Amino acid sequence: MSSSTSAIGLSLVKDLSSKAVTLGVTVTLATTALLGASPALAAEPGSDLPPALAPMTALYQTVACDPAGPTGSDATLATQLNSRLNSDMRGYMTAYRVSCAREVVEAVRARGLASRAAVIAITTVIVETHLQNISEEVDHTSLGLFQQQEWWGTRAERLNPAYATNAFLDAMVRKYPNGSWANAPIGDVCQAVQVSAYPDRYQAQAADAQIIVDSLWNSAGPRSEDVPISGDWNNDGIDTVGVFRPSNSTFYLRD
């Protein structure tokens, strides 16, 4: 900025300052406009953004993942993971977030899939919600751990970690039949299911998802309640509901 331009700018600021009461502005705002600086944000950004784009500190309305709430083991594991993770979740794991990851891992185990399916699911949840069961519709009608929109199920279903995880797995096995998901790049599988506008975000979280799953896989207890699932059981192009009953390792499907 030249000396003459600077003088003009300061003169304008002085003039605006004398009229601040009348115009309802402040010298700070006038100086900002003249000197080209960006004004400070009045509030921390994030809660109005899709969770996948928001900073880790963004606050959303959430509901419990485990109906009984986080456990002491969840809190202990959160502390351990905070120093072991390397990407977005490093330093941000809490007992609540571990409880959400635990519910996803348990749903995968109950279905009888390999741990890689849990890594794929946890990678997705890290990106979509930072391991939070979000109960407000921030991005269109998206809800829950996987940010599933209304065509994935009712509000209650999408906020149920077991249902949401199985809905994700149903889509995964449809898009990658005959177990082909087990050998495909994790980021590619996540994107195939989620169809995100930001496909490159998934693979970067896969290594941390593997650490989280490794920490939970062997300690996760078997589920006793029925796990809701849906799928095209008779290849007629229409998905119908069913349940998997862990107590007898049996699928009950509506045809």
C-alpha positions in Angstrom: 0.0 0.0 0.0 1.5 3.4 -1.0 1.8 6.3 1.5 -0.9 8.3 -0.2 -3.3 5.3 -0.2 -2.5 4.7 3.5 -3.2 8.4 4.3 -6.5 8.2 2.5 -7.4 5.0 4.3 -6.6 6.5 7.7 -8.6 9.6 6.9 -11.6 7.5 6.0 -11.3 5.5 9.2 -11.1 8.7 11.2 -14.2 10.1 9.4 -16.1 6.8 9.9 -15.1 6.8 13.6 -16.7 10.2 14.1 -19.9 8.9 12.6 -19.9 5.5 14.3 -22.9 6.1 16.5 -25.0 7.4 13.6 -24.1 4.6 11.2 -24.1 1.8 13.8 -20.6 0.5 12.8 -17.3 0.3 14.6 -13.9 1.5 13.8 -12.7 -2.1 13.9 -15.0 -3.1 11.1 -14.2 0.0 9.1 -10.5 -0.7 9.5 -11.0 -4.3 8.5 -12.8 -3.4 5.3 -10.2 -0.8 4.3 -7.1 -2.9 5.0 -8.5 -6.1 3.5 -8.2 -8.3 6.6 -10.7 -11.0 7.3 -12.9 -10.4 10.4 -12.8 -13.0 13.2 -15.6 -15.4 13.1 -18.2 -14.8 15.8 -18.6 -18.5 16.6 -16.5 -21.6 16.0 -17.4 -23.1 12.6 -18.6 -26.7 12.2 -22.0 -27.4 13.5 -23.6 -26.1 10.3 -21.3 -28.2 8.1 -21.7 -31.9 7.2 -19.7 -33.8 9.8 -17.2 -35.1 7.2 -16.1 -31.5 6.5 -16.3 -30.1 10.0 -13.4 -29.7 12.4 -13.1 -32.2 15.2 -14.3 -29.7 17.7 -17.6 -29.2 16.0 -20.6 -30.0 18.3 -23.7 -31.9 17.2 -26.6 -33.4 18.9 -25.9 -37.1 19.6 -27.5 -40.1 21.2 -25.9 -43.1 22.9 -24.5 -45.9 20.9 -24.6 -48.4 23.8 -27.9 -48.1 25.6 -26.1 -48.7 28.8 -23.6 -46.0 28.1 -19.8 -46.1 27.9 -18.0 -48.4 30.2 -14.8 -48.1 32.3 -13.0 -50.2 29.7 -14.1 -47.8 27.0 -12.6 -44.9 28.9 -9.3 -46.8 29.5 -9.1 -47.8 25.8 -9.8 -44.2 24.7 -6.8 -43.0 26.7 -4.6 -45.7 25.1 -5.8 -45.0 21.6 -5.2 -41.2 21.8 -1.5 -41.8 21.8 -1.5 -44.6 19.3 -3.6 -43.2 16.5 -2.0 -41.1 13.8 -4.7 -39.3 11.9 -7.9 -37.3 12.6 -8.9 -39.2 15.8 -5.5 -38.9 17.6 -6.2 -37.0 20.8 -9.9 -37.0 20.3 -11.0 -40.5 21.4 -13.4 -40.5 24.4 -15.2 -43.2 26.2 -18.3 -42.3 24.2 -16.5 -42.6 20.8 -15.0 -45.9 21.9 -18.5 -47.2 22.8 -19.7 -46.3 19.3 -16.8 -48.1 17.7 -17.4 -51.1 20.0 -21.0 -51.3 18.9 -20.0 -51.3 15.2 -17.4 -54.0 15.8 -19.8 -56.2 17.7 -22.4 -55.9 14.9 -19.8 -57.1 12.4 -18.7 -60.0 14.6 -22.3 -61.0 15.2 -22.8 -61.3 11.5 -19.8 -63.6 11.2 -17.8 -61.4 8.9 -14.0 -61.1 9.1 -12.4 -58.2 11.0 -11.6 -56.4 7.7 -15.3 -55.7 7.4 -15.1 -54.0 10.7 -12.1 -51.9 9.5 -14.1 -50.9 6.5 -17.1 -49.9 8.6 -15.0 -48.0 11.2 -13.1 -46.2 8.4 -16.4 -45.0 7.1 -17.7 -43.9 10.5 -14.5 -42.0 11.3 -14.9 -40.0 8.1 -18.7 -39.5 8.2 -19.1 -38.6 11.9 -15.8 -38.9 13.8 -17.4 -41.9 15.7 -20.5 -40.0 16.9 -24.1 -41.2 16.6 -25.4 -37.8 15.3 -29.2 -37.3 15.9 -29.7 -34.0 14.0 -30.1 -33.8 10.3 -27.2 -31.6 9.3 -26.7 -32.8 5.8 -30.1 -33.2 4.1 -31.7 -36.1 6.0 -28.5 -37.8 7.1 -28.5 -39.4 10.6 -26.4 -41.7 12.7 -22.9 -43.1 12.7 -22.8 -43.6 8.9 -24.8 -40.5 8.1 -27.5 -42.5 6.3 -30.3 -40.7 4.6 -34.0 -41.5 4.9 -34.0 -44.2 2.3 -31.7 -46.3 4.5 -34.4 -46.7 7.2 -36.5 -45.0 9.8 -35.0 -42.4 12.1 -34.9 -45.0 14.9 -33.3 -47.6 12.7 -30.5 -45.3 11.5 -29.7 -44.3 15.1 -29.5 -47.9 16.1 -25.8 -48.8 15.6 -26.5 -52.5 15.0 -29.1 -51.7 12.3 -27.0 -49.0 10.7 -23.9 -51.2 10.6 -25.8 -54.0 9.0 -27.4 -51.7 6.5 -23.9 -50.6 5.5 -22.7 -54.2 5.3 -25.8 -55.2 3.2 -24.8 -52.6 0.7 -21.2 -53.6 0.9 -21.8 -57.2 0.1 -24.2 -56.3 -2.7 -21.6 -54.1 -4.4 -18.7 -56.5 -3.7 -20.3 -60.0 -4.0 -18.6 -63.3 -3.2 -16.4 -61.7 -0.6 -14.6 -59.5 -3.1 -14.7 -56.6 -0.6 -12.0 -58.5 1.4 -9.4 -57.8 -1.2 -10.5 -54.4 -2.5 -8.8 -51.2 -1.2 -10.7 -50.1 1.9 -11.2 -46.5 0.7 -12.8 -47.9 -2.6 -15.2 -50.0 -0.7 -16.3 -47.2 1.6 -16.8 -44.9 -1.3 -18.8 -47.5 -3.3 -21.3 -47.8 -0.4 -21.4 -44.1 0.7 -21.1 -42.4 -2.7 -19.5 -39.5 -1.1 -18.6 -36.2 -2.7 -15.2 -36.5 -1.0 -14.0 -40.0 -1.9 -10.4 -39.4 -1.1 -11.1 -39.0 2.6 -11.6 -42.7 3.4 -8.3 -44.4 2.7 -6.4 -41.9 4.8 -8.3 -43.1 7.9 -8.0 -46.9 7.2 -4.8 -47.3 9.3 -6.3 -45.8 12.4 -9.5 -47.8 11.8 -7.3 -51.0 11.8 -5.8 -50.0 15.2 -9.2 -49.3 16.7 -10.6 -52.7 15.4 -7.6 -54.6 16.6 -8.1 -53.1 20.1 -11.8 -54.1 20.1 -12.1 -57.3 18.1 -11.0 -59.9 20.6 -12.5 -58.1 23.6 -15.9 -57.5 22.1 -18.4 -59.8 23.7 -20.9 -61.7 21.6 -24.3 -60.0 21.2 -27.3 -61.8 22.6 -30.1 -59.7 20.9 -31.3 -60.2 17.4 -29.5 -58.0 14.8 -31.8 -56.4 12.2 -30.6 -56.9 8.6 -32.1 -56.3 5.1 -31.3 -57.6 1.7 -32.5 -59.0 -1.6 -32.8 -62.6 -0.5 -34.4 -64.0 -3.6 -32.8 -61.8 -6.3 -36.1 -60.1 -7.2 -34.6 -56.6 -6.9 -36.5 -55.8 -3.7 -34.9 -55.6 -0.3 -36.8 -57.2 2.6 -36.1 -57.3 6.3 -34.7 -60.1 8.5 -32.7 -60.7 11.6 -29.6 -62.6 12.6 -29.9 -64.4 16.0 -26.4 -64.7 17.6 -27.7 -67.2 20.2 -28.1 -69.9 17.5 -26.1 -68.3 14.7 -29.2 -68.4 12.5 -30.6 -65.9 9.9 -34.4 -65.4 9.8 -35.3 -63.8 6.5 -38.7 -62.7 5.0 -39.1 -63.9 1.5 
